[in-house]
Amino acid sequence: MLICTTPAEMHAACCSLRAQARASSAAGPTLGLVPTMGALHQGHLSLVAAARAQCDLVAASIFVNPTQFGPNEDFSKYPRTFDADCAQLESAGVDLLFAPSADTMYPLGNATFVDPGPIADRLDGASRPGHFRGVATIVTRLFSIIQPDCAFFGQKDAAQVAVLRQITRDLNLPVELVICPTVREADNLAISSRNRYLSAAERLRARVLYRALAAARNLAASGETRADALRAAMLDTFTAPDPSPEARDIPAHIDYAAVVDPDTLLPLTDTAQGALLAIAAFIGATRLIDNLLLPPR
């Protein structure tokens, strides 16, 4: 696995690798990209596996992007496990790794950002002002440097997916977004790099996010299509006493519980045409997100 640390080096390496692959194949080689912030887990590796299955060449990036963190968020303590991450990516079959510094991606005098518009102020964007501006900017830069045919993202970050779909469409970016299923622990907790912040009791308490989503999904499966009823089911489940006694004293605070259109992130009144059930909450001091998609009835 070749590791590149500057945009020019990564762009040249992608072009060279494509040329080498083209020389040995009649068809033009496809390049898949898996953008990450490191601290890799099975969710990331599932994206790499999907890219490996769909594309001839696979690139990944590791970059903890400062512009998507607010002033009081966890940028400084976000887990950084670069050596272990490299070993996992190489074992998973990644051909190229882009691991730039913040100064390289945002050099002195940088003044250009990508503003996704009103969608950036919905769900996580409402709670984290400027977050999706930072996400849109760094992903657009990665696409420009690497020029992938496909880019792989997880459904767990559903609001991010909606934002990236919009900027890809609006800017006519020549890349296919491939959205892969959320990877979960055996108890249905969505795998996240931030899970490592949780104590044992907080880890138990965190299961309430999925229980709340499942309550709404089960109500929808019974025929309920009113979005306010589904949201109420999520909130009722979240605020109920935790079934694990050791987790009952752990503070858990809702950031949002929403029933929205998965493409626009706008609130729905009826879910007959499908919906995104989305939740974000603080378990102790750690903010976690999760979601489930409801298919059209």
C-alpha positions in Angstrom: 0.0 0.0 0.0 1.4 3.3 -1.1 1.0 6.2 1.4 0.8 9.8 0.1 0.8 12.9 2.2 0.3 15.8 -0.2 -2.4 16.5 -2.8 0.1 16.5 -5.7 1.7 13.3 -4.6 -1.7 11.6 -4.2 -3.1 12.8 -7.6 0.1 11.6 -9.4 -0.1 8.2 -7.7 -3.7 7.8 -8.7 -2.9 8.6 -12.3 0.1 6.3 -12.3 -1.8 3.4 -10.8 -4.7 3.8 -13.3 -2.2 3.8 -16.1 -0.5 0.6 -14.9 -3.9 -1.1 -14.5 -5.0 0.1 -17.9 -1.9 -1.4 -19.5 -2.9 -4.8 -18.3 -6.6 -4.6 -19.0 -8.7 -3.8 -22.0 -11.3 -2.1 -19.9 -10.5 1.2 -18.1 -9.9 0.5 -14.4 -12.3 1.9 -11.9 -11.1 3.6 -8.7 -13.1 3.5 -5.5 -12.5 5.9 -2.6 -13.2 5.3 1.1 -12.8 8.6 3.0 -12.2 8.2 6.8 -11.0 10.1 9.8 -9.1 7.1 11.0 -9.8 5.3 14.3 -10.9 2.5 12.0 -13.5 -0.1 12.9 -15.6 -2.8 11.2 -17.8 -0.2 9.7 -14.9 1.4 7.8 -13.6 -2.0 6.8 -17.1 -2.9 5.4 -16.8 0.1 3.1 -13.3 -1.0 2.0 -14.7 -4.5 1.3 -17.5 -3.0 -0.8 -15.0 -0.9 -2.7 -12.8 -3.9 -3.3 -15.7 -5.9 -4.6 -16.9 -3.2 -7.0 -13.8 -1.4 -8.2 -10.4 -2.4 -9.7 -8.4 -0.1 -7.5 -9.2 1.2 -4.0 -7.9 4.3 -2.3 -8.6 5.4 1.3 -8.0 8.6 3.1 -7.3 9.3 6.8 -7.8 13.0 7.7 -9.3 14.4 10.9 -10.9 17.4 9.3 -10.7 20.4 11.6 -13.3 22.4 9.7 -16.1 20.0 10.5 -15.6 20.4 14.3 -17.1 23.2 16.3 -15.1 25.2 18.9 -16.4 23.1 21.8 -16.3 19.7 20.1 -13.8 16.8 20.3 -11.3 17.6 17.6 -8.3 17.6 19.9 -9.3 14.3 21.6 -10.7 12.5 18.5 -9.0 9.1 18.5 -5.9 8.9 16.3 -4.5 5.4 15.6 -2.6 5.9 12.4 -0.2 2.9 12.6 -3.0 0.4 13.4 -5.2 2.0 10.8 -2.6 1.5 8.1 -2.1 -2.1 9.0 -5.9 -2.7 8.7 -6.2 -0.9 5.4 -3.3 -2.8 3.9 -4.7 -6.1 5.1 -8.1 -5.2 3.6 -6.5 -4.6 0.1 -6.3 -0.8 -0.1 -3.9 0.2 -2.9 -3.4 3.9 -2.0 -3.7 5.8 1.3 -4.0 9.6 1.4 -2.9 10.9 4.8 -2.4 14.7 4.6 -1.8 17.2 7.3 -4.2 20.0 8.1 -1.7 22.5 6.8 -1.5 20.7 3.5 -5.3 20.5 3.0 -5.9 24.1 4.3 -2.7 26.0 3.5 -2.1 29.6 4.6 -4.4 31.9 2.7 -7.1 29.3 2.1 -10.4 31.1 1.6 -12.6 28.7 -0.4 -15.3 26.5 1.1 -18.3 24.6 -0.2 -21.6 25.8 1.3 -24.3 23.1 0.8 -27.1 25.6 1.5 -30.1 25.1 3.7 -29.7 21.3 4.0 -26.6 21.9 6.0 -28.7 23.3 8.8 -30.9 20.2 9.3 -30.5 17.4 11.8 -26.8 17.3 12.8 -26.3 20.6 11.0 -28.7 22.3 13.3 -26.8 21.0 16.3 -23.4 21.5 14.9 -23.3 24.8 13.0 -20.7 24.7 10.2 -20.3 21.0 10.4 -21.6 20.1 6.9 -19.8 23.1 5.4 -16.6 21.4 6.6 -17.7 18.0 5.4 -18.8 19.3 2.0 -15.5 21.2 1.6 -13.2 18.3 2.5 -15.1 15.7 0.4 -15.1 17.9 -2.6 -11.3 18.4 -2.3 -10.8 14.7 -1.9 -12.8 14.1 -5.1 -10.8 16.7 -6.9 -7.5 15.3 -5.8 -8.2 11.6 -6.2 -10.9 11.7 -9.0 -12.6 8.4 -8.0 -15.2 6.7 -10.0 -17.1 5.7 -6.8 -17.0 6.9 -3.2 -18.2 4.7 -0.4 -20.0 6.0 2.7 -22.0 4.5 5.5 -25.8 4.8 6.0 -25.1 5.5 9.7 -24.2 9.1 8.7 -27.5 9.6 7.0 -27.5 13.4 7.1 -24.0 13.5 5.7 -25.2 11.2 2.9 -28.0 13.6 2.0 -25.6 16.6 2.0 -23.1 14.8 -0.2 -25.8 13.6 -2.6 -26.8 17.2 -3.0 -23.4 18.7 -3.6 -22.5 15.9 -6.0 -25.7 16.6 -7.9 -25.5 20.4 -7.8 -21.8 20.6 -8.7 -22.0 17.8 -11.4 -19.2 15.9 -9.7 -18.4 12.8 -11.8 -18.5 10.3 -9.0 -21.0 7.7 -7.9 -21.9 7.7 -4.2 -22.3 4.1 -2.9 -24.1 4.0 0.4 -23.5 0.9 2.5 -25.5 -0.5 5.4 -24.8 0.5 9.0 -22.7 -2.1 10.7 -23.8 -2.9 14.2 -22.6 -4.7 17.3 -24.4 -7.9 18.4 -26.7 -5.8 20.6 -27.5 -3.5 17.6 -25.4 -0.5 18.8 -24.2 1.2 15.6 -20.4 0.9 15.4 -18.7 4.3 15.7 -15.2 5.6 16.5 -16.7 7.5 19.3 -18.0 4.4 21.1 -14.5 4.0 22.5 -15.2 7.1 24.7 -18.0 5.2 26.5 -17.6 3.5 29.9 -19.0 0.0 30.4 -22.2 1.4 31.9 -22.5 4.1 29.2 -22.0 1.5 26.6 -25.1 -0.3 27.9 -27.0 2.9 28.1 -26.2 3.7 24.5 -28.3 0.8 23.3 -31.4 3.1 23.9 -30.8 4.8 20.5 -31.5 1.7 18.6 -34.4 0.7 20.9 -36.0 4.1 20.2 -35.6 3.7 16.5 -36.9 0.1 16.6 -40.0 1.2 18.5 -40.9 3.6 15.8 -40.1 1.1 13.0 -42.3 -1.5 14.7 -45.1 0.9 15.0 -44.8 1.8 11.3 -44.8 -2.0 10.5 -48.2 -2.2 12.2 -49.6 0.4 9.8 -48.9 3.7 11.5 -47.8 6.4 9.0 -48.2 9.6 11.1 -44.8 11.0 11.6 -45.7 12.6 15.0 -46.8 9.2 16.3 -43.6 7.6 15.2 -41.5 10.4 16.8 -43.5 10.0 20.0 -42.7 6.3 20.1 -39.0 7.2 19.8 -39.1 9.7 22.6 -41.2 7.5 24.9 -38.7 4.6 24.5 -35.8 6.9 25.0 -37.1 8.3 28.3 -38.3 5.0 29.7 -36.2 3.4 32.5 -33.3 1.5 31.1 -33.7 -2.3 31.3 -30.2 -2.6 32.6 -30.0 -1.5 36.3 -26.3 -0.6 36.0 -27.2 1.9 33.2 -30.1 3.7 34.8 -28.1 6.4 36.5 -26.2 7.2 33.3 -27.3 10.6 31.9 -28.8 10.4 28.5 -30.1 13.5 26.7 -31.8 13.7 23.3 -30.3 16.1 20.8 -32.9 15.3 18.2 -35.4 12.6 17.3 -36.8 13.2 13.8 -38.9 11.6 11.0 -37.7 13.2 7.8 -37.3 12.8 4.1 -34.1 10.9 3.5 -33.0 13.2 0.6 -34.0 16.6 1.9 -33.9 16.0 5.6 -37.1 18.0 5.9 -39.7 16.9 8.5 -42.5 14.7 7.2 -46.1 14.5 8.4 -46.8 11.2 6.8 -44.4 8.3 6.0 -46.4 6.3 3.4 -43.8 7.2 0.8 -40.9 6.2 3.0 -38.9 8.1 5.7 -35.7 8.4 7.6 -36.0 7.8 11.4 -33.0 9.6 12.9 -31.8 10.1 16.4 -28.9 11.8 18.1 -28.2 11.8 21.8 -25.6 12.5 24.4 -24.7 9.4 26.5 -22.8 10.9 29.3 -20.6 13.4 27.5 -20.5 11.4 24.2 -22.7 12.4 21.3 -23.9 9.4 19.2 -26.2 9.2 16.2 -28.2 6.4 14.5 -31.0 6.0 12.0 -33.2 3.5 10.2 -34.9 3.8 6.8 -38.6 3.1 6.4 -39.5 1.8 3.0 -42.6 3.1 1.2 -45.7 1.3 2.1 
